[in-house]
Amino acid sequence: MTTTAAPPTTVVSFENVNKSYGAVHAVAGLSLDLHPGETVALLGPNGAGKSSALDLLLGLRKPDSGSVSVFGMSPTAAIAAGRVGAMLQSGGLMEDVKVRELVKLACDLHSKPYPVSEVLARAGITQIADQKVNKLSGGQEQRVRFALATAGANDLIVLDEPTTGMDVTARQAFWATMREQADQGRTVLFATHYLEEADAIADRVLVLYRGRLLADGTAAEIKAKAGARRITFDLAPDDGGVIDESALRGLPFLSAVDISGTTVRMQSHDADATVHALYGLGLYPRNLEVAGLGLEQAFVAITEAEEARTA
């Protein structure tokens, strides 16, 4: 009796991967797995190792130690098999050709190509298909790169800062397409500095810092990991007209304070105790709001805490 092998449950695997450039440890002991159908955001400050990790994933560089596998094979083998599409910041486009010609070339080279017209439409570049690549705007070039990355039925799509230069409408259309790809069981991994995109799009967030995986979870879990909450309120002129900044900054459990006019924004590791102490100052805060941190604020809090820990 012949049995059919079950499809792999791991799309990408990093096992204790290290990569250095001289004295710089770009990737340090990185271990993680990606699974089918996940949309994963890769976050980190400049120099965190995001681009190096993507280079290792795509076989553009080799690790000094550890291993990287894609669909149970080497990255170069997975790419040769037509299972990976990539949209990178680095690397130029062929200039003296028309958009349609470039997209057709990508489709012709793919083992499981989509029709050229479908690729153009998905990337929103049908109307510029007859323009030469060197006449495009930055946002249009990004959409062409997206078309090249999705010229065929890839099981893994890797995107490095994909929406840089795109306007709001193009960004929304782009992410709608990416959601469709994930709904079809494909894995989407993207590095971005637009943290609102990660919050809205990703069902999993990875935070890199100095080449190490600092946090791994849903956006909600990453926010909770920061261990702080946001407190916002207004102080009216009848509270004295002048805000006593030193008293506010002396409230317990604060990790950050921003005072703009009569509006006060705080981050606290114990919001209940902070608000109790706020009323203890004899103040009456208006429009008081206590909420969890946004992903951007949580990201800053986590990386700053790590910076302080390793200083």
C-alpha positions, 0 to 999 in steps of 0.5 A: 500500500502506497502512502502519501507523505504529509505536507511539511508543517515548517516552511522556514527553520532557523536553528541557532544561526550566527552571522558576523561581519568582522566584529559585528554580530549581525545574527546571534543564535537565531532560532525560529520556525515559520508555518504555512499560512502565517503572515509574519512581521519582522521588526527591529531598529536599524542594525537589528539584523533584519536584512541579514536574516532575510539574506540568509533565508534567501541563500544570498549569504551563508551562516557562520554556524547553525542552519537555515532550511526552507521547506526542508531543503536549502534556501537555494534549492527551494528558490530553484524549485519555484517555491519562494518569491522575494521583493527586496529593497536592494538590487535594481530593475532592468531599465531599458525595457517596458514593465510588461516585458519585465513581468513577462520575463519573470513569468516565463522563468517561473516553474508555476507562472501566473498569466502576465495580465493577472500579475499586472492587475494584482500589482496594480500596474496594468495602466503603466505596463507599456512604460519603460521601467526607468520612467517610473516613480519610486512607488511604481517601481515598488509595485513592479518589484511586487509583481516580479515577486508574485509572478508565480505560485510561490509558497513563501513570499518574502518582502523587505520594506514592501510599501516604501514609496507607495501612497495610501491607496496603493498600500491598502491594495497591496496588503489586501493582495497579501491577505489573499495570498495568506488565505490560500495557505501561503506564508508571507514574511515582511520586514517593515518600519511601518509598525501600524502595518505590522499591527494591522496585517500580521498574525505574528510579530518577530522583534529582532535586536542586535541579531537576537530574537527579542520577542515572538508572538501576536501583536497583542502578546507583544504589547502585553510583553512591554508590561506597561499601559498608556495614560492620557488626560487633560488638565484644565486651567482651573487646576491652577493654570500651570502644570507642575511637571516635576510632580507629574514626573514623580508619580509612581511606576512611570516609564515615560512622560510627555506633556504638551500644553495641557495634555499629558501622556504617560506610560506606567507599569502599574496604571491603577497605582499611578492614577490613584497617586495622580488624584492624590496630587489634588488634580482632576484629570479630564478625558482620562484614558487608560489603555494598552500600548500600541505596537509602536510604543510597545516596540520602543519599550521592549527595545529600550529595556533591552538596551538598558539591560545590556548597557 
